[in-house]
């Protein structure tokens, strides 16, 4: 069993996490498109930290509510509602 120490036992998707980059993420890290229509990064938080890519976790309802309220305010000010998946920085 010692051979399995430190090896991930379960790959999971962090539904409340996202990363930001000034260049397409697929240019320098593995990106996977899931059958559920999501895009996931194959790096964990430590790998992302090592390459200087910020990761944000929005698990709590309060944090998610703040994102929604920010989108509401942007829509009122500009007439357009932002979308993470349709933004120029989203993985495709």
C-alpha positions in Angstrom: 0.0 0.0 0.0 2.9 2.4 0.5 3.2 2.6 -3.3 -0.1 4.4 -3.4 0.8 7.1 -0.8 0.4 10.6 -2.2 -1.5 9.4 -5.3 -4.9 11.0 -5.8 -7.6 8.4 -5.1 -10.5 10.3 -6.6 -10.7 12.9 -9.3 -13.4 15.4 -8.7 -14.7 18.6 -10.2 -14.7 21.7 -8.0 -18.0 23.3 -9.0 -17.3 26.6 -7.2 -13.8 27.2 -8.5 -12.5 29.1 -11.5 -9.2 30.4 -12.8 -8.1 33.5 -14.6 -5.5 33.9 -17.3 -4.4 36.5 -19.8 -3.8 33.8 -22.4 -5.8 30.8 -23.4 -5.3 28.2 -20.6 -5.0 25.4 -23.1 -1.8 27.0 -24.5 0.1 26.0 -21.3 -1.9 23.5 -19.3 -4.1 20.5 -19.9 -7.8 21.4 -20.3 -10.6 18.8 -20.5 -14.1 19.3 -21.9 -16.5 17.1 -20.0 -19.6 15.3 -21.3 -21.7 17.6 -19.0 -20.5 20.6 -21.0 -18.1 21.9 -18.5 -14.4 22.8 -19.0 -12.0 21.6 -16.3 -8.4 22.2 -15.7 -6.1 19.2 -15.1 -4.0 21.1 -12.6 -4.7 21.1 -8.9 -4.4 24.2 -6.7 -0.7 23.7 -6.0 0.1 23.2 -9.7 -1.8 26.4 -10.5 0.0 28.3 -7.8 3.4 27.1 -9.2 2.6 28.5 -12.7 1.1 31.7 -11.3 -2.5 31.2 -12.3 -4.9 32.6 -9.7 -7.7 30.2 -8.6 -10.9 31.4 -7.0 -13.3 29.3 -5.0 -16.9 30.4 -4.7 -18.5 27.6 -2.7 -20.6 29.6 -0.3 -24.0 31.0 -1.3 -22.8 34.4 -0.1 -19.9 34.5 -2.6 -22.1 33.2 -5.4 -24.7 35.9 -4.6 -22.0 38.6 -4.8 -21.1 37.3 -8.3 -24.8 37.4 -9.4 -25.2 40.9 -7.9 -22.1 42.1 -9.8 -23.5 40.7 -13.0 -26.8 42.4 -12.3 -25.0 45.8 -11.8 -23.0 45.3 -15.0 -26.2 44.5 -16.9 -27.9 47.7 -15.6 -24.9 49.8 -16.5 -24.2 48.4 -19.9 -27.4 46.7 -21.1 -25.5 43.4 -21.5 -25.3 40.6 -18.9 -21.8 39.0 -18.6 -21.5 35.3 -19.0 -18.5 33.3 -17.8 -18.8 30.8 -20.7 -19.2 33.5 -23.4 -16.4 35.7 -22.1 -13.2 36.1 -24.3 -11.2 34.5 -21.5 -13.3 31.3 -21.2 -11.9 28.0 -22.4 -13.6 26.6 -25.5 
